[in-house]
Amino acid sequence: MPTKKPLIAIVDDDQSMREATRGLMRSLGFDVEAFSSADDFLKFTDLRRTNCLVTDIHMPGMSGLDLHRQLVALGESIPTVLITAFPNGNVRGLGRDVVGYLEKPFSEQDLLNCVRSALARGSNGKTD
C-alpha cells in the first residue's frame, strides 16, 4: 500500500500568493490544499490529515494567529508556518507548533526550509 504524500495546507486571502505557494509545494511533490480564509480551512474535511499549515497572519475575518489559536483550542497540533507582509515581531510564546515566521517577500528556499522543519517535527513529535 503506497504511503500518502505529506499534505500541506495554505491559507492566504491573497490569491496570487496562495496560487504561487500551492504551485511551489506541488512542484516539490507534496499534496496541497489551498484556502482563501481561515474559516474555509476549519471546514476542511481532511483537516486532521494536514501535516503542515502555511498561513498568512493578516487576513479579513479570522487572522492566521487566531486560526493557530483555534486549532490549539480544538486540540489539533499542526506544525505551522506564519507569513506576513506586515511584520511586527510579536510571535513569541505562540507554542511549539509555530515552526516558522517568514516576512514577504521570502525566498522559495526559506519556505521550503520551514516546511521541512514542520514535517520533521510532525513525524517525530519534537525537534530538540
Backbone as a ProteinNet text record, in pm:
[ID]
protein_1_A
[PRIMARY]
MPTKKPLIAIVDDDQSMREATRGLMRSLGFDVEAFSSADDFLKFTDLRRTNCLVTDIHMPGMSGLDLHRQLVALGESIPTVLITAFPNGNVRGLGRDVVGYLEKPFSEQDLLNCVRSALARGSNGKTD
[TERTIARY]
84.4	0	89	72.8	161.4	134.5	241.2	223.3	172.7	93.1	41.3	150	147.7	240.2	196.5	292.4	254	155.7	58.2	-41.3	-6.8	12.1	41.7	-85.5	-131	-246.2	-196.1	-247.4	-209.5	-334.5	-325.5	-437.2	-387.6	-436.9	-395.6	-506.7	-546.7	-653.1	-604	-472.4	-413	-404.5	-489.3	-498.7	-366.3	-294.3	-168.7	-65.4	-60.2	32.8	-8.2	-137.4	-190.7	-159.3	-184.2	-159.9	-11	71.1	216.1	270.3	224.8	271	220.9	96	41.9	122.9	151.3	229.5	367.7	433	565.7	560.4	466.6	457.3	423.7	335.6	303.3	424.9	502.2	619.6	723.4	717.1	810.2	755.6	636.9	584.7	489.4	445.9	352.7	209	119.3	-23.3	-52.3	-132.8	-157.8	-306.2	-356.6	-490.9	-474.8	-544.9	-534.1	-670.6	-670.3	-793.1	-777.8	-886.9	-881.5	-912.6	-954.8	-983.4	-961.3	-940.3	-923.1	-1050.3	-1165.2	-1292	-1304	-1263.3	-1268.9	-1178.7	-1059.9	-969.9	-1030.9	-1092.7	-1151.8	-1266.2	-1326.9	-1434.5	-1380.8	-1250.6	-1186.9	-1204.3	-1260.2	-1289.1	-1163.5	-1050.6	-925	-831.6	-886	-803.2	-704.5	-749.4	-661.5	-548.7	-560.4	-451.9	-344.6	-369.4	-275.6	-145.7	-34.1	97.6	166.8	127.9	189.1	88.8	77.4	-9.3	77.8	57.8	124.3	13.8	15.9	-93.2	-43.4	-112.6	-87.6	-138.3	-71.1	-115.8	-232.8	-219.3	-319.5	-418	-539.4	-646.2	-776.7	-870.9	-1003.4	-1067.5	-1150.8	-1212.2	-1109.7	-1096.1	-1002.4	-860	-770.5	-630.4	-559.5	-440	-360	-326	-303.4	-276.3	-400.2	-516.2	-640.2	-666.7	-636.4	-651.8	-563.6	-439.1	-347.7	-404.6	-451.1	-507.4	-631.3	-713.2	-834.7	-797.3	-695.6	-651.5	-600.9	-523.5	-474.2	-592	-691.6	-809.3	-886.1	-883.4	-951.5	-867.9	-746.6	-659.5	-587.3	-584.6	-516.3	-373.1	-277	-137	-84.4	-88.2	-41.6	77.5	196.1	309.9	275.5	299.5	251.6	363.6	358.1	448.4	363.8	399	328.4	400.2	322	380.3	309.2	383.2	323.3	395.7	319.4	377	392.4	340.5	342.1	404.3	536.1	600	598.3	571.4	586.2	668	709.8	796.5	728.4	598.5	527.1	468.8	554.8	507.6	567.1	630.6	685.9	572.8	598.3	502.4	379.3	386.2	270	263	365.4	363.1	455.6	476.9	574.4	529.9	399.8	352	392.5	426.8	472.4	620.4	646.7	782.4	854.5	782.5	846.1	769.5	842.5	785.1	858.9	788.8	852.3	788.7	875.2	827.7	826	712.3	701.9	784.9	854.2	871.2	977.2	956	1052.7	1094.8	1206.5	1257	1187.5	1181.9	1126.8	1204.2	1336.3	1418.9	1385.1	1360.3	1322.7	1192.1	1094.7	966.5	986.5	1062.9	1088.1	1157.1	1253	1320.1	1220	1126.5	1024.8	932.7	891.4	802.8	874.1	999.5	1075.9	1087.3	1110.1	1116.7	982.9	873.5	740.1	716.3	753.6	731.9	818.6	939.9	1027.1	967.4	913	851.7	728.6	648.6	528.7	556.4	669.6	697.4	755.3	823.6	880.9	831.7	746.1	685.5	767.7	896	978.8	1100.3	1160.2	1278.5	1403.1	1388.6	1506.6	1580.4
-118	0	124.5	214.3	330.8	425.6	491.1	588.9	718.5	790.4	917.6	1023.3	1111.6	1224.3	1319.8	1393.7	1493.2	1593.5	1633.5	1730.8	1866.9	1962.6	2099.9	2181.8	2254.2	2343.4	2486.8	2562.4	2702.9	2786.3	2882.9	2973.1	3115.5	3179.3	3317	3382.2	3501.8	3572.1	3632.9	3640.8	3695.2	3581	3586.7	3476.4	3448.1	3551.9	3528	3460.5	3500.8	3439.1	3294.4	3273.4	3139	3044.7	3091.4	3007.2	2980.8	3081.9	3063.7	2963.4	2974.7	2882.7	2741.8	2730.6	2598.2	2535.4	2613.7	2561.7	2514.9	2592.4	2554.8	2424	2413.1	2292.1	2169.5	2187	2075.5	2034.7	2132.6	2101.9	2023.1	2034.8	1963	1827.4	1791.4	1658.1	1643.9	1755.1	1748.3	1749	1690.2	1712.4	1849.9	1929.2	2066	2098.5	2164	2221.8	2368.7	2456	2599.4	2657	2753	2812.6	2963.9	3034.1	3180.1	3241	3157.5	3209.2	3100.2	3145.3	3052.7	2970.9	3035.8	2963.8	2848.5	2872.7	2766	2648.9	2679	2572.1	2492.5	2560.8	2491.5	2399	2424	2338	2223	2218.8	2118.6	1979.8	1887.9	1754.3	1674	1703.8	1632.6	1713.8	1803	1889	1806.9	1695.2	1613.3	1545.5	1539.8	1480.9	1584.9	1710.9	1818	1800	1793.2	1776.3	1909.1	2013.3	2144.7	2249	2355.8	2467.9	2589.3	2650.3	2776	2880	2978.1	3074.9	3218.2	3304.6	3447.6	3491.5	3587.7	3637.9	3733.6	3828.6	3934.7	3899.4	3861.2	3828.4	3885.5	3914.1	3956.7	3844.3	3880.2	3777.4	3723.9	3593.6	3529.6	3541.4	3596.2	3609.2	3474	3467.4	3346.2	3312.1	3415.6	3391.5	3335.4	3392.1	3340.4	3196.9	3168.4	3032.2	2937.3	2974.7	2891.1	2867	2973.5	2959.9	2870.4	2881.8	2799.9	2651.8	2622.6	2484.1	2427.8	2507.4	2464	2436.4	2526.3	2508.7	2381.7	2344.3	2222.8	2097.2	2115.4	2001.6	1952.5	2034.7	1998.9	2052.4	1963.8	2003.1	1994.7	2107.4	2112	2207.3	2156.3	2246.3	2357.8	2483.2	2599.2	2694.9	2742.9	2847.5	2972.5	3079.2	3206.5	3294.4	3358.5	3450.9	3585.2	3692.6	3825	3927.6	4022.7	4138.6	4254.6	4237.3	4343.6	4292.6	4269.7	4210.9	4305.7	4248.7	4325.8	4248.6	4128.9	4050.4	3993	4011.4	3967.6	3827.8	3729.6	3591.7	3498.8	3556.8	3476	3419.6	3305.5	3249	3189.2	3160.1	3103.1	2951.6	2892.8	2747.9	2678.3	2553.5	2476.8	2446.4	2460.4	2428.7	2532.7	2654.3	2755.4	2728.5	2678	2634.9	2733.7	2834.7	2931.6	3061.5	3168.4	3301.7	3369.6	3392.6	3449.8	3583	3679.3	3809.6	3811.3	3857	3869.8	3989.7	3982.2	3861.7	3770.8	3641.8	3544.3	3454.9	3388.4	3301.7	3165.3	3100.9	2965.5	2874.7	2893.7	2808.2	2827.7	2953.2	2977.8	2908.4	2916.5	2849.5	2698	2644.1	2500.3	2455.9	2533.7	2500.3	2493	2589.5	2589.1	2468.3	2436.2	2321.4	2192.3	2179.3	2058.4	2047.6	2160.5	2161.6	2118	2167.4	2129.8	1980.5	1927.4	1785.1	1699.2	1742.7	1668.7	1668.8	1781	1790.2	1700.5	1702.6	1622.1	1473.1	1432.6	1288.8	1230.9	1314.6	1259.2	1329.4	1430.4	1493.5	1602.3	1611.6	1715.7	1740.1	1855.3	1888.1	1895.5	1892.5	1906.5	1776.6
0	0	0	-96.4	-101.9	13.9	59	165.4	104.2	182.1	134.5	142.7	43.5	46.5	157	215.1	315.8	256.6	337.9	296.1	354.9	266.9	306	282	382.9	368.3	365.5	269.2	254.4	276.7	368	395.2	374.9	269.9	238.5	157.9	197.7	125.8	-5.1	-23.7	-146.5	-249	-351.1	-446.7	-516.3	-558.2	-630.8	-540.2	-414.5	-319	-292	-273.7	-246.3	-361.9	-484.9	-602.4	-623	-601	-617.6	-516	-392.9	-288.9	-316.8	-360.3	-393.9	-507.3	-611.2	-723.6	-681.5	-597.2	-548.3	-470.9	-379.3	-296.9	-382.3	-480.3	-571.2	-652.1	-699.2	-781.4	-701.6	-570.1	-483.1	-439.8	-491	-467	-350.3	-292.7	-181	-230.8	-152.7	-172	-112.6	-181.6	-136.4	-145.7	-42.8	-44.3	-8.8	-80.1	-54.8	-20.2	70.5	121.6	125.5	95.2	94.2	230.2	326.4	460.4	564.9	688.3	799.8	820.9	806.4	823.2	724.3	598.8	498.3	538.6	590.3	632.5	748.1	843.4	958.2	916.9	801.1	749.1	663.7	640.1	555.4	616.1	538.2	591.8	624.3	559.5	587.4	677.2	756.6	842.5	925.2	978.3	1064.5	988.1	855.6	774.4	739.3	771.2	738.2	815.5	742.3	804.2	831.3	756.8	773.6	726.3	802.7	768.7	740.2	623.7	588.9	583	674.1	680	691.1	618.8	630.8	767.7	827.6	957.2	939.2	846.7	830.8	720.3	762.2	667.4	722.1	632.7	681.2	761.7	857.1	940.8	1039.1	1043.2	1135.1	1082.4	1164.2	1124.2	1133.6	1078.1	1089.2	1233.2	1315.8	1457.6	1527.1	1494.3	1553.1	1507.3	1381.3	1330.6	1410.2	1431.7	1509.8	1649.9	1714.2	1849.2	1849.4	1746.3	1734.9	1721.7	1640.5	1624.4	1756.5	1829.2	1959.9	2053	2053.4	2138.9	2102	1974.7	1928.9	1953.1	2003.6	2028.8	1905.1	1799.8	1676.2	1680.6	1669.6	1669.9	1526.9	1457.3	1318.3	1311.9	1276.5	1261.4	1162.6	1204.6	1132.1	1095.3	970.5	922.8	903.9	974.5	963.1	861.2	773.2	676.2	688.7	661.3	673.9	588.6	540.1	471.6	569.2	691.7	792.6	921.8	921.1	1038.6	1158.5	1273.4	1396.4	1499.6	1463.3	1550.6	1673	1686.4	1805.7	1787.3	1768.3	1752.4	1858.6	1956.5	2065.4	2151.7	2209.8	2302.6	2237.1	2108	2040.6	2053.4	2109	2126.9	2029.2	2056.6	1979.5	1837.8	1808.8	1674.6	1570.6	1613.5	1517.4	1489.4	1369	1334.4	1242.9	1195.4	1107.8	1102.9	1074	1061.1	947.6	837.4	718.8	683.1	649.6	604.8	452.6	395.5	249.5	204.9	94.5	13.2	75.4	64.5	115.8	0.8	18.9	-87.8	-81.8	-197.3	-201.8	-107.7	-101.6	-15.8	131.3	172.2	312.3	346.3	254.3	277.7	284.1	191.2	189.5	319.1	367.6	493.4	608.8	613.4	719.2	706.5	584.5	563.2	602.8	563.9	602.6	754.1	821	966.7	1026.1	967.8	1014.3	997.4	881.6	855.4	946.6	974.7	1066.5	1206.7	1247.4	1380.1	1387.3	1281.9	1280.2	1282.1	1222.8	1214.2	1341.3	1421.2	1543.4	1670.5	1651.9	1767.4	1832.2	1798.7	1857.6	1771.3	1790.9	1711	1797.3	1926.2	2014.2	2029.9
[MASK]
++++++++++++++++++++++++++++++++++++++++++++++++++++++++++++++++++++++++++++++++++++++++++++++++++++++++++++++++++++++++++++++++

